Amino acid sequence: MSSDPRRGLPRTDDVAGDARLAAAVARLGRAAVVAAAREVLADLRSGAAPLDTADLDTADLDAGADRAGAEVLLDRVVAQVLHALPGGASSLRPVLNATGVVLHTNLGRAPLGASAVTAMVDAAGSTDVEFDLVTGARAQRGAEVLADLRSATGAEAALLVNNGAAALVLATTALAGVGPDAGEVVVSRGEMVEIGDGFRLPELIRSTGARIREVGTTNRTRLTDYTEAVGADTRAVLKVHPSNFRIEGFTAAASVAELATLPVPVIVDIGSGLLRADPLLPDEPDVASTLEAGADLVTCSGDKLLGGPQAGLVLGSAELVERLRRHPLYRALRVDKLTLAAMQATLRQHLLPGGSTPVSEALHVSSAVLRQRADRLAALAGGEVVRSEGRVGGGAAPGVPLPGWGVAYDEDLAVALRRGDIPVVARVEGGRTVVDVRCLPDATLDQVADAVRQAGRRLTTEGGTSCSS
């Protein structure tokens, strides 16, 4: 009669000292590897994790007599420890985005292009971020990046801060002031939005000490509403693109051009960071057009439609941008050298004739190319080629569908795909797992196919269903 094979599990030190974990020890430190080995062994002993005992004589293992069996068991424990360890010094794990959502907030929004990644690596050491190599004197931080922003948008001046919300907060704080002398910022009630994770626009602005003057109604705010509200205490008018929702039907809103006739600065938050108009996204405001319409300052995110790293952009009037740059809050919100490097590389892709980023490529890839990808994946890993509708994501263009193609598998495969060596995050709908290929460049399809095959084997081993549709 076979006894419990868990009695044959190796000691923590034997696992952590295995030669196959030497590279992980060098990269992460022995303490991290020991901790991972201890956790894996604890889960195996408690039954929280399955133990594959196929082809093992558990009675001999229990008696400690089967040396070959013990080595096989060690192999399997080491493999689980390797799987549990992060792929690098960071606990963040790379994933393959098979959801069809281009700017998936939970997956980090915009994936950086190869040139941006290279730029970040190059900037990781010492760099001339605030140093003039000719004169040996201190230089303006990120001057060339700001020049590229001006070139890409036609703005008089530009600033970079650490996210879109920070750009908006800096603009309203610097213009409205704080404390007892703070002025009012006039905002339409229909634009008092929640920007994500429970953060609400009015609360964000009020937290800086600025006062908000609400005008109009949820669905209709006209120029006259603003005109009647602007007074001696008004420091700015704020117009916010709703981004992640739409109000349709009996609506009215003052245009940027109309607001530009008011005797106070106009701040326009366009949200998604589109630099210039895109026919694919006709209702999505862009920086260049918004400035041309008369906005004094435009704020937006850098890691959405722009396709760059997480950052906030402020563009517009040179006089107002300088006020923001000189405000004490800017020092707390400015970006680091890695963000500057990645942003400049991304902007230069936009400025190149025919240049593109992973975001623009995923948005504009043709249906024919997507069908070819889906056909190839199905040929490699089975499944059924199906039509699939993606989304822009990140709060951008909520009403714009992105028709495409994917490969459908059994619903249970979604979890197994996420548990793979390289997690694949797919979409579950209609009782099936759909691997949407929009955000999966051709170079990744072999990896995805391998992940699907591994996930299918894992399901079979664990008693689940097969991976075919």
C-alpha positions in Angstrom: 0.0 0.0 0.0 1.5 3.4 -1.0 2.0 6.0 1.7 1.9 9.8 1.5 4.5 10.9 -1.1 4.8 14.3 0.7 7.1 12.6 3.2 9.7 12.3 0.5 9.8 16.0 -0.3 13.3 17.5 -0.1 14.5 19.9 2.6 14.4 23.7 1.9 18.2 24.0 1.8 18.5 21.1 -0.7 16.0 22.9 -3.0 17.5 26.4 -2.6 21.0 24.9 -3.1 20.2 23.2 -6.4 22.4 24.2 -9.3 19.4 25.1 -11.4 18.5 27.9 -9.0 22.0 29.4 -9.0 21.1 32.1 -11.6 18.1 33.0 -9.6 20.2 33.3 -6.4 22.7 35.6 -8.2 19.9 37.7 -9.6 17.5 37.9 -6.6 19.6 36.9 -3.6 19.6 33.7 -1.6 17.0 34.9 0.9 14.4 35.4 -1.9 15.1 31.9 -3.3 14.9 30.3 0.1 11.7 32.1 0.9 10.2 30.9 -2.5 11.4 27.3 -1.8 9.9 27.3 1.7 6.6 28.6 0.4 6.4 26.0 -2.4 7.2 23.2 -0.1 4.7 24.4 2.5 2.0 24.4 -0.2 2.9 20.9 -1.3 3.0 19.5 2.2 -0.3 21.0 3.1 -2.0 19.9 -0.1 -2.6 23.6 -1.2 -0.6 22.8 -4.4 -0.9 19.5 -6.4 2.0 17.1 -6.3 2.6 15.1 -9.5 3.6 11.6 -8.4 3.3 9.9 -11.7 5.9 7.1 -12.2 7.1 7.4 -8.6 7.1 4.5 -6.1 5.7 6.4 -3.1 6.4 3.6 -0.7 10.1 3.6 -1.5 10.1 7.4 -1.3 8.6 7.2 2.1 11.3 4.8 3.2 14.0 6.9 1.6 15.2 4.0 -0.5 14.4 5.2 -4.0 17.2 7.6 -4.8 16.1 8.0 -8.5 12.6 8.8 -7.4 13.8 11.4 -4.9 15.7 13.1 -7.6 12.6 13.2 -9.8 10.7 14.7 -7.0 13.4 17.3 -6.4 13.2 18.1 -10.2 9.5 18.8 -9.8 9.9 20.9 -6.7 12.7 23.0 -8.3 10.5 23.5 -11.4 7.7 24.9 -9.2 10.1 27.2 -7.4 11.4 28.5 -10.7 7.8 29.1 -11.8 7.1 30.9 -8.5 10.1 33.2 -8.7 9.7 36.5 -10.6 11.3 36.7 -14.0 13.7 39.4 -12.9 14.5 41.7 -10.0 11.0 43.1 -10.1 7.9 41.2 -9.1 6.1 42.6 -12.1 5.6 39.9 -14.7 5.4 40.4 -18.4 2.1 39.3 -19.9 0.7 38.9 -23.4 -2.4 41.0 -24.0 -5.0 38.9 -25.8 -8.0 40.8 -24.6 -8.4 43.0 -27.7 -8.3 46.1 -25.4 -5.4 48.2 -26.7 -5.0 50.5 -23.6 -5.8 48.0 -20.8 -5.3 49.9 -17.6 -4.8 46.7 -15.5 -2.1 45.6 -17.9 -0.2 49.0 -17.8 -2.0 50.8 -20.6 0.4 51.7 -23.5 3.1 49.2 -24.3 6.3 51.0 -25.1 8.0 50.7 -28.5 11.4 49.2 -29.0 13.1 52.6 -29.3 11.5 53.8 -26.0 12.7 50.7 -24.2 16.2 51.2 -25.5 16.1 54.8 -24.5 15.2 53.9 -20.9 18.0 51.4 -20.7 20.5 53.9 -22.0 19.3 56.5 -19.5 19.4 54.1 -16.5 22.9 55.1 -15.6 24.4 58.5 -15.3 23.1 60.9 -18.0 23.1 64.6 -18.9 19.5 65.1 -17.8 20.3 68.5 -16.3 23.8 69.0 -17.5 25.3 70.9 -20.5 28.2 68.8 -21.8 29.6 71.8 -23.7 29.6 74.5 -20.9 29.8 72.2 -17.9 26.9 74.1 -16.4 23.5 73.1 -15.2 20.9 72.9 -18.1 17.1 72.9 -18.3 15.7 69.5 -17.4 14.4 67.6 -20.4 14.7 70.6 -22.8 14.8 68.5 -26.0 11.8 66.5 -24.9 9.8 69.7 -24.4 11.0 70.9 -27.8 9.7 67.7 -29.4 6.4 68.2 -27.7 6.1 71.7 -29.2 7.0 70.4 -32.6 4.5 67.6 -32.4 1.6 69.8 -31.3 2.3 73.4 -32.3 2.2 74.5 -28.6 4.1 77.5 -27.5 5.4 75.7 -24.4 5.1 72.4 -22.7 5.7 70.6 -19.3 5.8 67.0 -18.3 4.6 65.7 -14.9 4.0 62.3 -13.6 0.4 61.6 -14.7 -2.6 63.1 -16.3 -4.3 63.9 -13.0 -1.1 65.7 -11.8 -1.2 67.8 -15.0 -4.7 68.9 -14.3 -4.0 69.6 -10.6 -1.0 71.6 -11.3 -2.8 73.7 -13.9 -5.8 74.5 -11.7 -3.6 75.1 -8.6 -1.1 77.4 -10.3 -3.9 79.5 -11.8 -6.5 79.5 -9.1 -4.2 79.7 -6.1 -4.6 78.2 -2.6 -5.7 79.3 0.8 -8.0 82.2 1.7 -7.1 84.1 -1.5 -7.8 81.2 -3.8 -10.0 82.0 -6.8 -12.7 80.0 -8.6 -12.4 77.5 -11.4 -15.7 77.4 -13.4 -16.7 73.8 -14.5 -19.8 72.4 -16.2 -21.8 70.0 -14.0 -21.8 67.6 -16.9 -18.0 67.4 -16.8 -17.6 66.7 -13.0 -16.4 63.2 -13.8 -14.8 60.3 -11.9 -11.5 59.5 -13.4 -10.9 56.0 -12.1 -10.3 54.1 -8.9 -12.9 56.2 -7.1 -11.1 59.6 -7.7 -13.5 62.3 -8.6 -12.6 65.5 -10.4 -14.1 68.0 -8.0 -12.5 66.3 -5.0 -9.2 66.3 -6.8 -9.3 70.0 -7.5 -10.7 71.0 -4.1 -7.9 69.0 -2.4 -5.4 71.7 -3.6 -7.5 74.5 -2.1 -9.0 75.8 -5.3 -12.7 76.6 -5.3 -15.0 75.1 -8.0 -18.0 77.0 -9.4 -20.4 74.6 -11.1 -22.5 75.8 -14.0 -25.2 74.4 -16.3 -26.8 71.0 -15.9 -25.6 67.4 -16.4 -26.8 67.3 -20.0 -26.8 71.0 -21.1 -24.3 73.8 -20.4 -24.3 76.8 -22.8 -21.8 79.6 -23.2 -24.2 81.9 -21.4 -23.9 79.7 -18.3 -20.2 80.4 -18.2 -20.6 84.1 -19.1 -22.9 84.6 -16.1 -20.6 82.8 -13.7 -17.3 84.5 -14.6 -16.6 87.3 -12.2 -13.9 89.0 -10.2 -13.0 85.7 -8.4 -12.7 83.6 -11.5 -9.2 82.5 -12.3 -9.9 80.0 -15.0 -12.6 78.0 -16.9 -12.0 74.2 -17.1 -13.5 72.0 -19.8 -13.1 68.3 -19.4 -13.6 65.6 -22.0 -15.7 62.9 -20.4 -13.5 60.1 -22.0 -15.0 57.0 -20.4 -18.7 57.7 -20.9 -21.1 59.4 -23.3 -24.2 61.5 -22.8 -26.5 61.3 -25.8 -29.9 62.8 -26.7 -31.0 66.2 -25.4 -27.5 67.7 -24.8 -25.6 70.9 -25.3 -22.0 72.0 -24.5 -20.0 75.1 -25.1 -17.2 74.6 -27.6 -13.5 75.4 -26.9 -13.8 78.2 -29.4 -16.8 79.7 -27.6 -15.0 79.5 -24.2 -12.0 81.2 -25.7 -14.0 84.4 -25.9 -14.2 84.6 -22.1 -11.8 87.0 -20.3 -10.1 84.3 -18.3 -7.7 81.4 -19.2 -9.3 78.3 -20.6 -7.9 74.9 -19.4 -9.0 71.9 -21.5 -8.4 68.4 -20.2 -8.6 66.1 -23.3 -7.7 63.0 -21.3 -6.3 60.5 -23.7 -3.3 62.3 -25.2 -4.1 62.2 -28.9 -1.6 64.7 -30.4 -3.3 65.3 -33.7 -6.7 64.3 -35.2 -7.2 60.7 -36.1 -10.0 59.7 -38.5 -10.5 56.4 -36.7 -11.4 58.4 -33.5 -13.5 61.3 -34.8 -15.0 62.3 -31.5 -11.7 62.1 -29.6 -10.2 65.6 -29.0 -6.6 66.1 -29.9 -4.0 68.6 -28.6 -3.2 70.5 -31.8 -6.9 71.1 -32.7 -7.8 72.1 -29.1 -5.0 74.7 -29.1 -6.0 76.0 -32.5 -9.5 76.4 -31.2 -8.3 78.8 -28.5 -7.4 76.8 -25.4 -4.8 78.5 -23.2 -3.7 75.2 -21.7 -4.3 71.6 -22.7 -3.7 68.7 -20.2 -3.7 65.0 -21.0 -2.1 61.6 -20.3 1.1 60.4 -22.0 0.5 56.6 -21.6 -2.8 56.4 -23.6 -3.2 57.3 -27.2 0.2 59.0 -27.3 1.6 55.6 -26.6 4.3 56.7 -24.2 5.2 56.1 -20.6 3.0 57.1 -17.7 3.1 60.9 -17.7 1.0 64.0 -17.8 1.3 66.7 -20.4 0.6 70.4 -20.1 0.8 72.4 -23.4 -0.1 75.9 -24.4 0.6 79.5 -23.6 4.3 80.2 -22.8 3.3 82.6 -20.1 1.0 80.3 -18.4 3.2 77.2 -18.7 6.0 79.2 -17.1 3.7 80.0 -14.2 3.1 76.3 -13.7 6.8 75.5 -14.0 7.7 78.1 -11.3 5.0 76.8 -8.9 6.3 74.9 -5.9 3.9 71.9 -6.7 5.7 71.3 -10.0 8.9 70.2 -8.1 6.8 67.4 -6.5 5.2 66.3 -9.8 8.0 66.4 -12.3 9.2 63.2 -14.1 12.4 61.3 -13.8 15.1 60.7 -16.4 13.6 57.3 -17.5 10.3 58.9 -18.3 11.9 61.7 -20.2 13.9 59.2 -22.2 10.9 57.0 -23.1 8.8 60.0 -23.9 11.3 61.5 -26.2 11.8 58.3 -28.1 8.0 57.9 -28.4 7.5 61.5 -29.7 10.3 61.1 -32.3 8.4 58.0 -33.6 5.4 60.3 -34.0 7.5 63.0 -35.8 9.0 60.5 -38.2 7.3 60.2 -41.6 5.3 57.0 -41.4 6.4 56.5 -37.8 4.3 54.5 -35.4 4.1 53.1 -31.9 2.7 49.8 -30.6 -0.6 51.6 -29.7 -1.1 53.2 -33.2 -0.2 49.9 -34.8 -2.8 48.0 -32.7 -5.4 50.6 -33.4 -4.9 50.7 -37.2 -4.0 47.2 -38.1 -6.2 45.9 -40.9 -8.8 43.2 -40.6 -7.0 41.2 -43.2 -3.8 41.1 -41.1 -5.8 40.2 -38.0 -7.4 37.3 -39.8 -4.0 36.1 -41.0 -2.8 36.1 -37.4 -5.9 34.3 -36.1 -5.5 31.7 -38.9 -1.9 31.1 -38.0 -2.6 30.8 -34.3 -5.4 28.3 -35.0 -3.0 26.3 -37.2 -0.4 26.2 -34.5 -2.6 25.5 -31.4 -6.1 24.5 -32.6 -9.3 26.4 -31.7 -11.9 28.1 -33.8 -11.2 31.4 -35.7 -14.0 33.8 -34.7 -14.8 37.5 -35.2 -13.8 39.5 -32.1 -14.6 43.1 -31.2 -11.9 45.0 -29.4 -11.8 48.3 -27.6 -9.5 51.3 -27.3 -9.5 51.2 -23.5 -7.9 53.5 -21.0 -11.1 55.6 -21.0 -10.5 56.6 -24.6 -13.2 56.5 -27.3 -15.8 54.5 -25.3 -18.2 54.2 -28.2 -15.7 53.1 -30.8 -15.6 49.3 -31.5 -12.5 47.7 -33.0 -13.7 44.8 -35.2 -11.2 42.1 -35.5 -10.4 38.4 -35.2 -9.5 35.9 -32.5 -9.4 32.2 -31.7 -11.9 30.6 -29.4 -11.2 27.8 -26.9 -13.0 26.2 -24.0 -13.9 28.6 -21.2 -11.6 26.9 -18.6 -8.5 27.7 -20.7 -8.5 31.3 -19.6 -7.3 30.5 -16.0 -4.7 28.1 -17.2 -3.4 30.7 -19.7 -3.0 33.2 -16.9 -1.0 30.6 -14.9 1.5 29.9 -17.7 5.2 30.7 -17.6 4.4 33.8 -19.8 0.8 34.6 -18.7 -1.6 35.2 -21.6 -4.6 37.3 -20.6 -7.5 36.5 -22.8 -11.2 37.4 -22.8 -14.0 35.2 -21.6 -17.4 35.7 -23.4 -20.3 33.5 -24.4 -18.9 30.6 -22.4 -15.6 30.5 -24.4 -12.1 31.9 -24.0 -11.3 34.2 -26.9 -7.7 35.0 -27.7 -8.0 38.3 -29.5 -4.9 38.8 -31.7 -5.2 42.6 -32.1 -2.4 43.3 -29.5 -0.4 40.2 -30.4 2.2 41.1 -33.1 3.3 38.3 -35.4 6.5 37.8 -33.5 4.5 36.7 -30.4 2.3 34.1 -32.0 4.6 31.2 -31.4 4.7 32.1 -27.7 1.0 32.3 -27.6 0.6 29.0 -29.3 3.0 27.4 -26.9 1.1 28.9 -24.0 -2.2 27.5 -25.3 -0.7 24.0 -25.7 0.8 24.1 -22.2 -2.4 25.3 -20.7 -4.3 22.5 -22.5 -1.9 19.9 -21.1 -2.3 21.5 -17.6 -6.1 21.2 -17.8 -5.8 17.6 -18.9 -3.4 16.7 -16.1 -5.6 18.5 -13.5 -8.8 16.8 -14.8 -10.2 19.7 -16.7 -11.5 19.9 -20.2 -9.4 19.9 -23.3 -8.4 23.2 -25.0 -10.3 22.7 -28.2 -13.5 24.7 -28.8 
